[in-house]
């Protein structure tokens, strides 16, 4: 497999208090992204949780949860490292328990199909 282009895949984005917000979608069928790091920062004095789903636009149906009510402590961060392939039909969807308290950002690699 050829080397990918390292890039910030999405964000920073303030998460809203709805769980149906599109956080990321790669709109080109000619490329795919592999998200390798998701960083969530809490800028408030209280713990706030977040949810992320992998599925259709605005979708948060059962069985598509990637992160569910993960708590981020006051003035703290949550970091995830892995390999999450995102095709043009995939949407990363989510939100937080409190509006604009959490900021999310992701990095990864981009590959040509």
Buried (B, 14 or more C-beta within 10 A) or exposed (E): EEEBEEEEBBBEBBBBBEBEBBBBBBEEEEBBBBBBBBBBBBBBEEBBBBBBBBBBEEBBEEEBBBBEEBEBEEEBEBEBEEEBEBEBEBBBBBBBBBEEBBBBBBBBBBBEE
